[in-house]
Amino acid sequence: MSDRLKGISAFVEAVEAGSFALAAERMRLTRSAVGKSIARLEQRLGVRLF
């Protein structure tokens, strides 16, 4: 996967789950890890996703 799109799975899971906390639980990650992954994705893409 392109480095530019790394973190897209966390973003999709958060959208489907409706929260970072539930996405983190489903992905077996911490809420912080999900949030940071999405923040880095936003930075690489140059857009605000949430």
PDB file of N, CA, C, O and CB in Angstrom:
ATOM      1  N   MET A   1       0.849  -1.186   0.000  1.00  0.00           N
ATOM      2  CA  MET A   1       0.000   0.000   0.000  1.00  0.00           C
ATOM      3  C   MET A   1       0.885   1.236   0.000  1.00  0.00           C
ATOM      4  O   MET A   1       1.942   1.267   0.630  1.00  0.00           O
ATOM      5  CB  MET A   1      -0.961   0.005   1.224  1.00  0.00           C
ATOM      6  N   SER A   2       0.443   2.222  -0.699  1.00  0.00           N
ATOM      7  CA  SER A   2       1.170   3.482  -0.753  1.00  0.00           C
ATOM      8  C   SER A   2       1.282   4.093   0.641  1.00  0.00           C
ATOM      9  O   SER A   2       0.328   4.063   1.418  1.00  0.00           O
ATOM     10  CB  SER A   2       0.480   4.461  -1.714  1.00  0.00           C
ATOM     11  N   ASP A   3       2.451   4.647   0.950  1.00  0.00           N
ATOM     12  CA  ASP A   3       2.642   5.315   2.242  1.00  0.00           C
ATOM     13  C   ASP A   3       1.641   6.448   2.416  1.00  0.00           C
ATOM     14  O   ASP A   3       1.236   6.765   3.535  1.00  0.00           O
ATOM     15  CB  ASP A   3       4.076   5.856   2.366  1.00  0.00           C
ATOM     16  N   ARG A   4       1.252   7.043   1.324  1.00  0.00           N
ATOM     17  CA  ARG A   4       0.310   8.167   1.384  1.00  0.00           C
ATOM     18  C   ARG A   4      -1.048   7.742   1.938  1.00  0.00           C
ATOM     19  O   ARG A   4      -1.741   8.537   2.574  1.00  0.00           O
ATOM     20  CB  ARG A   4       0.132   8.778  -0.004  1.00  0.00           C
ATOM     21  N   LEU A   5      -1.427   6.480   1.693  1.00  0.00           N
ATOM     22  CA  LEU A   5      -2.724   5.990   2.145  1.00  0.00           C
ATOM     23  C   LEU A   5      -2.642   5.149   3.420  1.00  0.00           C
ATOM     24  O   LEU A   5      -3.649   4.610   3.878  1.00  0.00           O
ATOM     25  CB  LEU A   5      -3.362   5.182   1.054  1.00  0.00           C
ATOM     26  N   LYS A   6      -1.461   5.042   3.978  1.00  0.00           N
ATOM     27  CA  LYS A   6      -1.323   4.310   5.230  1.00  0.00           C
ATOM     28  C   LYS A   6      -2.217   4.968   6.280  1.00  0.00           C
ATOM     29  O   LYS A   6      -2.177   6.187   6.447  1.00  0.00           O
ATOM     30  CB  LYS A   6       0.167   4.274   5.701  1.00  0.00           C
ATOM     31  N   GLY A   7      -2.999   4.196   6.968  1.00  0.00           N
ATOM     32  CA  GLY A   7      -3.919   4.735   7.956  1.00  0.00           C
ATOM     33  C   GLY A   7      -5.352   4.776   7.473  1.00  0.00           C
ATOM     34  O   GLY A   7      -6.261   5.089   8.243  1.00  0.00           O
ATOM     35  N   ILE A   8      -5.563   4.461   6.200  1.00  0.00           N
ATOM     36  CA  ILE A   8      -6.921   4.511   5.656  1.00  0.00           C
ATOM     37  C   ILE A   8      -7.815   3.486   6.343  1.00  0.00           C
ATOM     38  O   ILE A   8      -9.009   3.736   6.512  1.00  0.00           O
ATOM     39  CB  ILE A   8      -6.904   4.267   4.140  1.00  0.00           C
ATOM     40  N   SER A   9      -7.270   2.343   6.740  1.00  0.00           N
ATOM     41  CA  SER A   9      -8.097   1.324   7.405  1.00  0.00           C
ATOM     42  C   SER A   9      -8.611   1.846   8.749  1.00  0.00           C
ATOM     43  O   SER A   9      -9.753   1.571   9.118  1.00  0.00           O
ATOM     44  CB  SER A   9      -7.287   0.015   7.614  1.00  0.00           C
ATOM     45  N   ALA A  10      -7.798   2.584   9.472  1.00  0.00           N
ATOM     46  CA  ALA A  10      -8.240   3.165  10.739  1.00  0.00           C
ATOM     47  C   ALA A  10      -9.336   4.202  10.485  1.00  0.00           C
ATOM     48  O   ALA A  10     -10.307   4.277  11.238  1.00  0.00           O
ATOM     49  CB  ALA A  10      -7.047   3.809  11.493  1.00  0.00           C
ATOM     50  N   PHE A  11      -9.185   4.990   9.442  1.00  0.00           N
ATOM     51  CA  PHE A  11     -10.193   5.983   9.096  1.00  0.00           C
ATOM     52  C   PHE A  11     -11.519   5.311   8.745  1.00  0.00           C
ATOM     53  O   PHE A  11     -12.570   5.703   9.252  1.00  0.00           O
ATOM     54  CB  PHE A  11      -9.710   6.849   7.928  1.00  0.00           C
ATOM     55  N   VAL A  12     -11.472   4.305   7.882  1.00  0.00           N
ATOM     56  CA  VAL A  12     -12.688   3.600   7.470  1.00  0.00           C
ATOM     57  C   VAL A  12     -13.362   2.948   8.673  1.00  0.00           C
ATOM     58  O   VAL A  12     -14.582   3.020   8.825  1.00  0.00           O
ATOM     59  CB  VAL A  12     -12.364   2.537   6.400  1.00  0.00           C
ATOM     60  N   GLU A  13     -12.574   2.320   9.516  1.00  0.00           N
ATOM     61  CA  GLU A  13     -13.133   1.669  10.699  1.00  0.00           C
ATOM     62  C   GLU A  13     -13.781   2.686  11.630  1.00  0.00           C
ATOM     63  O   GLU A  13     -14.846   2.421  12.188  1.00  0.00           O
ATOM     64  CB  GLU A  13     -12.046   0.893  11.446  1.00  0.00           C
ATOM     65  N   ALA A  14     -13.154   3.844  11.803  1.00  0.00           N
ATOM     66  CA  ALA A  14     -13.719   4.889  12.655  1.00  0.00           C
ATOM     67  C   ALA A  14     -15.037   5.404  12.095  1.00  0.00           C
ATOM     68  O   ALA A  14     -15.979   5.649  12.849  1.00  0.00           O
ATOM     69  CB  ALA A  14     -12.730   6.044  12.807  1.00  0.00           C
ATOM     70  N   VAL A  15     -15.110   5.568  10.790  1.00  0.00           N
ATOM     71  CA  VAL A  15     -16.355   6.021  10.158  1.00  0.00           C
ATOM     72  C   VAL A  15     -17.445   4.974  10.361  1.00  0.00           C
ATOM     73  O   VAL A  15     -18.565   5.299  10.754  1.00  0.00           O
ATOM     74  CB  VAL A  15     -16.140   6.297   8.642  1.00  0.00           C
ATOM     75  N   GLU A  16     -17.110   3.720  10.089  1.00  0.00           N
ATOM     76  CA  GLU A  16     -18.105   2.654  10.222  1.00  0.00           C
ATOM     77  C   GLU A  16     -18.542   2.461  11.674  1.00  0.00           C
ATOM     78  O   GLU A  16     -19.713   2.194  11.943  1.00  0.00           O
ATOM     79  CB  GLU A  16     -17.548   1.346   9.672  1.00  0.00           C
ATOM     80  N   ALA A  17     -17.600   2.594  12.604  1.00  0.00           N
ATOM     81  CA  ALA A  17     -17.900   2.389  14.016  1.00  0.00           C
ATOM     82  C   ALA A  17     -18.611   3.592  14.624  1.00  0.00           C
ATOM     83  O   ALA A  17     -19.362   3.453  15.589  1.00  0.00           O
ATOM     84  CB  ALA A  17     -16.625   2.101  14.785  1.00  0.00           C
ATOM     85  N   GLY A  18     -18.374   4.767  14.060  1.00  0.00           N
ATOM     86  CA  GLY A  18     -18.976   5.975  14.595  1.00  0.00           C
ATOM     87  C   GLY A  18     -18.178   6.619  15.718  1.00  0.00           C
ATOM     88  O   GLY A  18     -18.589   7.642  16.266  1.00  0.00           O
ATOM     89  N   SER A  19     -17.038   6.027  16.064  1.00  0.00           N
ATOM     90  CA  SER A  19     -16.185   6.621  17.105  1.00  0.00           C
ATOM     91  C   SER A  19     -14.786   6.021  17.040  1.00  0.00           C
ATOM     92  O   SER A  19     -14.586   4.901  16.570  1.00  0.00           O
ATOM     93  CB  SER A  19     -16.798   6.402  18.512  1.00  0.00           C
ATOM     94  N   PHE A  20     -13.829   6.802  17.526  1.00  0.00           N
ATOM     95  CA  PHE A  20     -12.454   6.310  17.596  1.00  0.00           C
ATOM     96  C   PHE A  20     -12.357   5.181  18.620  1.00  0.00           C
ATOM     97  O   PHE A  20     -11.624   4.213  18.419  1.00  0.00           O
ATOM     98  CB  PHE A  20     -11.478   7.458  17.960  1.00  0.00           C
ATOM     99  N   ALA A  21     -13.095   5.310  19.709  1.00  0.00           N
ATOM    100  CA  ALA A  21     -13.024   4.312  20.778  1.00  0.00           C
ATOM    101  C   ALA A  21     -13.497   2.946  20.296  1.00  0.00           C
ATOM    102  O   ALA A  21     -12.837   1.940  20.557  1.00  0.00           O
ATOM    103  CB  ALA A  21     -13.860   4.758  21.976  1.00  0.00           C
ATOM    104  N   LEU A  22     -14.615   2.894  19.607  1.00  0.00           N
ATOM    105  CA  LEU A  22     -15.128   1.624  19.107  1.00  0.00           C
ATOM    106  C   LEU A  22     -14.236   1.088  17.987  1.00  0.00           C
ATOM    107  O   LEU A  22     -14.014  -0.119  17.893  1.00  0.00           O
ATOM    108  CB  LEU A  22     -16.575   1.788  18.609  1.00  0.00           C
ATOM    109  N   ALA A  23     -13.731   1.976  17.146  1.00  0.00           N
ATOM    110  CA  ALA A  23     -12.807   1.551  16.087  1.00  0.00           C
ATOM    111  C   ALA A  23     -11.560   0.929  16.700  1.00  0.00           C
ATOM    112  O   ALA A  23     -11.078  -0.104  16.235  1.00  0.00           O
ATOM    113  CB  ALA A  23     -12.421   2.745  15.181  1.00  0.00           C
ATOM    114  N   ALA A  24     -11.048   1.556  17.732  1.00  0.00           N
ATOM    115  CA  ALA A  24      -9.858   1.032  18.400  1.00  0.00           C
ATOM    116  C   ALA A  24     -10.120  -0.351  18.985  1.00  0.00           C
ATOM    117  O   ALA A  24      -9.291  -1.254  18.872  1.00  0.00           O
ATOM    118  CB  ALA A  24      -9.400   1.989  19.503  1.00  0.00           C
ATOM    119  N   GLU A  25     -11.272  -0.501  19.604  1.00  0.00           N
ATOM    120  CA  GLU A  25     -11.638  -1.796  20.180  1.00  0.00           C
ATOM    121  C   GLU A  25     -11.715  -2.863  19.093  1.00  0.00           C
ATOM    122  O   GLU A  25     -11.193  -3.966  19.263  1.00  0.00           O
ATOM    123  CB  GLU A  25     -12.983  -1.697  20.925  1.00  0.00           C
ATOM    124  N   ARG A  26     -12.356  -2.541  17.990  1.00  0.00           N
ATOM    125  CA  ARG A  26     -12.504  -3.486  16.880  1.00  0.00           C
ATOM    126  C   ARG A  26     -11.154  -3.845  16.257  1.00  0.00           C
ATOM    127  O   ARG A  26     -10.942  -4.980  15.829  1.00  0.00           O
ATOM    128  CB  ARG A  26     -13.429  -2.903  15.812  1.00  0.00           C
ATOM    129  N   MET A  27     -10.241  -2.867  16.210  1.00  0.00           N
ATOM    130  CA  MET A  27      -8.932  -3.096  15.596  1.00  0.00           C
ATOM    131  C   MET A  27      -7.898  -3.607  16.600  1.00  0.00           C
ATOM    132  O   MET A  27      -6.761  -3.910  16.237  1.00  0.00           O
ATOM    133  CB  MET A  27      -8.432  -1.815  14.956  1.00  0.00           C
ATOM    134  N   ARG A  28      -8.307  -3.697  17.863  1.00  0.00           N
ATOM    135  CA  ARG A  28      -7.411  -4.111  18.943  1.00  0.00           C
ATOM    136  C   ARG A  28      -6.203  -3.184  19.061  1.00  0.00           C
ATOM    137  O   ARG A  28      -5.054  -3.613  19.176  1.00  0.00           O
ATOM    138  CB  ARG A  28      -6.944  -5.546  18.717  1.00  0.00           C
ATOM    139  N   LEU A  29      -6.526  -1.890  19.027  1.00  0.00           N
ATOM    140  CA  LEU A  29      -5.544  -0.833  19.203  1.00  0.00           C
ATOM    141  C   LEU A  29      -6.046   0.086  20.306  1.00  0.00           C
ATOM    142  O   LEU A  29      -7.174  -0.052  20.777  1.00  0.00           O
ATOM    143  CB  LEU A  29      -5.299  -0.048  17.871  1.00  0.00           C
ATOM    144  N   THR A  30      -5.198   1.026  20.712  1.00  0.00           N
ATOM    145  CA  THR A  30      -5.658   2.033  21.651  1.00  0.00           C
ATOM    146  C   THR A  30      -6.363   3.143  20.867  1.00  0.00           C
ATOM    147  O   THR A  30      -6.145   3.308  19.666  1.00  0.00           O
ATOM    148  CB  THR A  30      -4.470   2.601  22.491  1.00  0.00           C
ATOM    149  N   ARG A  31      -7.207   3.894  21.564  1.00  0.00           N
ATOM    150  CA  ARG A  31      -7.884   5.025  20.930  1.00  0.00           C
ATOM    151  C   ARG A  31      -6.851   6.025  20.426  1.00  0.00           C
ATOM    152  O   ARG A  31      -7.009   6.620  19.360  1.00  0.00           O
ATOM    153  CB  ARG A  31      -8.866   5.707  21.916  1.00  0.00           C
ATOM    154  N   SER A  32      -5.797   6.197  21.206  1.00  0.00           N
ATOM    155  CA  SER A  32      -4.728   7.115  20.837  1.00  0.00           C
ATOM    156  C   SER A  32      -4.058   6.684  19.531  1.00  0.00           C
ATOM    157  O   SER A  32      -3.764   7.524  18.680  1.00  0.00           O
ATOM    158  CB  SER A  32      -3.692   7.200  21.961  1.00  0.00           C
ATOM    159  N   ALA A  33      -3.817   5.397  19.372  1.00  0.00           N
ATOM    160  CA  ALA A  33      -3.172   4.891  18.154  1.00  0.00           C
ATOM    161  C   ALA A  33      -4.046   5.157  16.930  1.00  0.00           C
ATOM    162  O   ALA A  33      -3.545   5.537  15.872  1.00  0.00           O
ATOM    163  CB  ALA A  33      -2.882   3.379  18.282  1.00  0.00           C
ATOM    164  N   VAL A  34      -5.341   4.957  17.079  1.00  0.00           N
ATOM    165  CA  VAL A  34      -6.265   5.212  15.971  1.00  0.00           C
ATOM    166  C   VAL A  34      -6.270   6.707  15.646  1.00  0.00           C
ATOM    167  O   VAL A  34      -6.178   7.091  14.480  1.00  0.00           O
ATOM    168  CB  VAL A  34      -7.703   4.721  16.322  1.00  0.00           C
ATOM    169  N   GLY A  35      -6.376   7.534  16.660  1.00  0.00           N
ATOM    170  CA  GLY A  35      -6.387   8.984  16.450  1.00  0.00           C
ATOM    171  C   GLY A  35      -5.116   9.484  15.783  1.00  0.00           C
ATOM    172  O   GLY A  35      -5.168  10.307  14.870  1.00  0.00           O
ATOM    173  N   LYS A  36      -3.982   8.988  16.238  1.00  0.00           N
ATOM    174  CA  LYS A  36      -2.703   9.415  15.651  1.00  0.00           C
ATOM    175  C   LYS A  36      -2.563   8.937  14.214  1.00  0.00           C
ATOM    176  O   LYS A  36      -2.052   9.661  13.360  1.00  0.00           O
ATOM    177  CB  LYS A  36      -1.530   8.893  16.485  1.00  0.00           C
ATOM    178  N   SER A  37      -3.018   7.713  13.947  1.00  0.00           N
ATOM    179  CA  SER A  37      -2.955   7.187  12.589  1.00  0.00           C
ATOM    180  C   SER A  37      -3.783   8.053  11.639  1.00  0.00           C
ATOM    181  O   SER A  37      -3.347   8.366  10.531  1.00  0.00           O
ATOM    182  CB  SER A  37      -3.448   5.730  12.554  1.00  0.00           C
ATOM    183  N   ILE A  38      -4.967   8.430  12.081  1.00  0.00           N
ATOM    184  CA  ILE A  38      -5.833   9.270  11.251  1.00  0.00           C
ATOM    185  C   ILE A  38      -5.251  10.677  11.118  1.00  0.00           C
ATOM    186  O   ILE A  38      -5.328  11.282  10.048  1.00  0.00           O
ATOM    187  CB  ILE A  38      -7.256   9.336  11.847  1.00  0.00           C
ATOM    188  N   ALA A  39      -4.678  11.191  12.181  1.00  0.00           N
ATOM    189  CA  ALA A  39      -4.053  12.523  12.119  1.00  0.00           C
ATOM    190  C   ALA A  39      -2.899  12.542  11.120  1.00  0.00           C
ATOM    191  O   ALA A  39      -2.743  13.501  10.363  1.00  0.00           O
ATOM    192  CB  ALA A  39      -3.548  12.947  13.512  1.00  0.00           C
ATOM    193  N   ARG A  40      -2.094  11.484  11.121  1.00  0.00           N
ATOM    194  CA  ARG A  40      -0.985  11.406  10.157  1.00  0.00           C
ATOM    195  C   ARG A  40      -1.517  11.284   8.727  1.00  0.00           C
ATOM    196  O   ARG A  40      -0.960  11.876   7.803  1.00  0.00           O
ATOM    197  CB  ARG A  40      -0.064  10.204  10.486  1.00  0.00           C
ATOM    198  N   LEU A  41      -2.587  10.519   8.548  1.00  0.00           N
ATOM    199  CA  LEU A  41      -3.218  10.399   7.232  1.00  0.00           C
ATOM    200  C   LEU A  41      -3.708  11.768   6.764  1.00  0.00           C
ATOM    201  O   LEU A  41      -3.474  12.153   5.619  1.00  0.00           O
ATOM    202  CB  LEU A  41      -4.394   9.387   7.274  1.00  0.00           C
ATOM    203  N   GLU A  42      -4.380  12.498   7.639  1.00  0.00           N
ATOM    204  CA  GLU A  42      -4.855  13.839   7.300  1.00  0.00           C
ATOM    205  C   GLU A  42      -3.699  14.746   6.887  1.00  0.00           C
ATOM    206  O   GLU A  42      -3.804  15.507   5.925  1.00  0.00           O
ATOM    207  CB  GLU A  42      -5.607  14.454   8.485  1.00  0.00           C
ATOM    208  N   GLN A  43      -2.605  14.655   7.623  1.00  0.00           N
ATOM    209  CA  GLN A  43      -1.445  15.495   7.323  1.00  0.00           C
ATOM    210  C   GLN A  43      -0.853  15.146   5.960  1.00  0.00           C
ATOM    211  O   GLN A  43      -0.522  16.039   5.180  1.00  0.00           O
ATOM    212  CB  GLN A  43      -0.377  15.342   8.416  1.00  0.00           C
ATOM    213  N   ARG A  44      -0.720  13.855   5.673  1.00  0.00           N
ATOM    214  CA  ARG A  44      -0.161  13.444   4.384  1.00  0.00           C
ATOM    215  C   ARG A  44      -1.057  13.844   3.222  1.00  0.00           C
ATOM    216  O   ARG A  44      -0.566  14.255   2.170  1.00  0.00           O
ATOM    217  CB  ARG A  44       0.062  11.942   4.365  1.00  0.00           C
ATOM    218  N   LEU A  45      -2.376  13.726   3.406  1.00  0.00           N
ATOM    219  CA  LEU A  45      -3.304  14.058   2.342  1.00  0.00           C
ATOM    220  C   LEU A  45      -3.558  15.555   2.225  1.00  0.00           C
ATOM    221  O   LEU A  45      -3.999  16.042   1.184  1.00  0.00           O
ATOM    222  CB  LEU A  45      -4.599  13.343   2.562  1.00  0.00           C
ATOM    223  N   GLY A  46      -3.276  16.275   3.300  1.00  0.00           N
ATOM    224  CA  GLY A  46      -3.482  17.712   3.303  1.00  0.00           C
ATOM    225  C   GLY A  46      -4.950  18.095   3.415  1.00  0.00           C
ATOM    226  O   GLY A  46      -5.361  19.161   2.956  1.00  0.00           O
ATOM    227  N   VAL A  47      -5.739  17.216   4.031  1.00  0.00           N
ATOM    228  CA  VAL A  47      -7.171  17.487   4.232  1.00  0.00           C
ATOM    229  C   VAL A  47      -7.584  17.097   5.635  1.00  0.00           C
ATOM    230  O   VAL A  47      -6.954  16.253   6.272  1.00  0.00           O
ATOM    231  CB  VAL A  47      -8.029  16.729   3.195  1.00  0.00           C
ATOM    232  N   ARG A  48      -8.633  17.710   6.101  1.00  0.00           N
ATOM    233  CA  ARG A  48      -9.208  17.376   7.417  1.00  0.00           C
ATOM    234  C   ARG A  48     -10.314  16.373   7.179  1.00  0.00           C
ATOM    235  O   ARG A  48     -11.292  16.678   6.497  1.00  0.00           O
ATOM    236  CB  ARG A  48      -9.752  18.656   8.172  1.00  0.00           C
ATOM    237  N   LEU A  49     -10.173  15.165   7.740  1.00  0.00           N
ATOM    238  CA  LEU A  49     -11.171  14.116   7.535  1.00  0.00           C
ATOM    239  C   LEU A  49     -12.262  14.140   8.581  1.00  0.00           C
ATOM    240  O   LEU A  49     -13.405  13.783   8.297  1.00  0.00           O
ATOM    241  CB  LEU A  49     -10.512  12.770   7.533  1.00  0.00           C
ATOM    242  N   PHE A  50     -11.922  14.556   9.791  1.00  0.00           N
ATOM    243  CA  PHE A  50     -12.909  14.632  10.882  1.00  0.00           C
ATOM    244  C   PHE A  50     -12.925  16.031  11.443  1.00  0.00           C
ATOM    245  O   PHE A  50     -13.683  16.317  12.370  1.00  0.00           O
ATOM    246  CB  PHE A  50     -12.595  13.606  12.003  1.00  0.00           C
TER     247      PHE A  50
END
